[in-house]
Amino acid sequence: MTQPSETYADLLGALDHGESLPARWYTDPSILEQEMLQVFRKSWNYVGPAAELTKLGDYVTGYAGNVPVVVVRNDKGLAAFVNVCRHRRHLVMKGRGNATLMQCGYHAWTYDLAGGLRRAPRSASEPGFRLEDFPLLPIRVEALGPFVFVNLDANAPAAKDCYGPILDIIAKSGIDLATIKLHSRNEWKGRANWKAMLENYLECYHCAVAHPGFSAAIDVRPDVYTLASHGWFSSQAGRVRPAALEGKSKVELYDVKGDVAESQYHFLWPNLTININPGFPNLSVDVWLPDGATATRGFSEQYFGPGVDEGFAQSLIAFNLQVAKEDDDLTDSVQHGLVGGLPDRGRFLINSEQLVIQFQRMVARALSGVSPV
Ligand SMILES: [Fe+2]
C-alpha cells in the first residue's frame, strides 16, 4: 500500500543505493495492517522451546503476528492451532503447561488435543449443531533444533529450508543446542516500531558509540566483526577482546572467559533474534512483535549450557539488560525522529548496514506480495 508516487520497484531501487524506506512505514497503521497479512501470516513465528513440549498434553501459547496460537503435544506429535474458540472467539489456552483437554474459559467449549470439539454445553438441544463442524483451526508447526515455530501459510517453505544452516553456525560457536537449558523468560515492551528495533539489532556501526561495555567485551571493529546474509536469516559474529580475557578492560565486565570465544547475533526473518555471548555456554532469544504501528512487545528467553553457575548467569543477564537499555534509548529516539516524517528517507552506509538494507528489502518485497527472499 504505497503512496501513488512510490512504487515497490522505486523503493527497492532506492534501497540498492542506501536510501531507506519512508518514515511513514514506521507510523502508519495501514502499513502495519499489510505487515500482519503479508509478513507475519506467511512466515515462521517462534513460539517456544521444544523442551517444554516433550510430554503428552504439554502446551505453549504465543502469537503469529496478531493471531493467538497454541502448540500442543498430542499422541501424533506436535500440533498447532489458532488459540481462539470457534464459539465467541475467546482465547482458549493461557500461558504454558500440561492439559488433557483444551477448554475455553468462557462457555466451557472443550477441545481434544487434536483440536476436535468434544463438548459444548447445551449444544445437544441446538438444532443442526454438529460438534465436528467446529474444530480449532489447525496451523503448521515445525521444530528446528530446540526451537518450535508455527506458520499460518500452508504454502510457505519449511522452516528447516529457511533456517536449517543456522544450526551448524551456532554449533561452531561452541554451543551445544542439545544440552542448553531454559533459565528464565521475560516479557518486555518497546517504544518504537518493530522494524526500527530490529534494524538497530542488524548493525554494529553504533556499537562503539553507544555500547561501551559490549564494545569492551567484543571486538566491534569492522575488519573483525562480520555481517553475513543467508537469505531467510542473517548472522553477525565477533571475537572476544584479548584485553577482556585478561581482565584489562577499562569498563567493568562479566567474566568473558569460557568455552565460547565467538559471539553470534542471528536474525531469523521476520522477528526472531538469537544471541550468543563470549564466556560460558549461553544463548538468548528475543521475539519482536508489533504492538500497534509505533510500539513493540516481545519476550526473551535466556538459556545456559550444563553446569553454568548462577553467578555467571546473573552477570550475563545484567550485561544483556544493559545493552538492551542502551538500544532502547537509541530506538526511542529514532521513533521520535520518524513521527514528523522529515526527513522522509534515511541514508544507510551500504558497507556497514547491509543487513538493515536487506531487512528493508524483505519487508518491501513481502508487502508487494512476492516472497521476501
Ligand atoms: Fe545496539
Residues whose N, C-alpha, C, O or C-beta is under 5 A from the ligand:
A	BS01	LIG	N200 D327
